[in-house]
Amino acid sequence: MFGATDRGIVEQKLAACVNIIPGIISVFEWKGSVTEDSEILLMIKTRTSRIPDLAAYVKQNHPYEVPEVISVKIDQGYPGYLAWLAEAVPHAAVTDSGT
């Protein structure tokens, strides 16, 4: 993921902003072996309600079998920035389960 796919996250309103941080080296255990890989870190700013949709998008477009998607709660922030984020990213659609 880097480029058009990352733009798609914003274009599809899954997030307000994606910071692309290249040059990350990750060391991790995968399928019984310790491995090292060059990665790009994405800091994606979105609503909590959009994380499942965002995770599905990342899974569909990422080359890893298990891409890293984690969230960090925003406890505080500049009110103008938080308002912009809320305006840029709509709430996830609520579906009626029929029950």
Phi, psi and omega in degrees: 000120173180121179108239186299320180295317179293324174298325179300327178301316179284316181300326179273006178060032173278342179204158178275331186205143173234117172269130181252114185245101181279172172082021179273135172248124179248137173244124185207161175266131178217120178054045174085358180236143173275129183228162178232137182215146174279131183224169173242127179269128174252125171257112188248124182261117183209178174277150176303321182294343182264354184301316178301318178294319178297315180299320178295319178297314180298313180302319182291330188249000184260143181287340181284147174297322179231087179288151179278116173228109178230160179234152177235126182289138174270110178279323180212161177187167177298123185306321179296320179294315181296324177294318177299315179300315180297325179286323185284332185241110179290156174300154176296145178295136177266128180253146179273120182281353178083009180248000000 
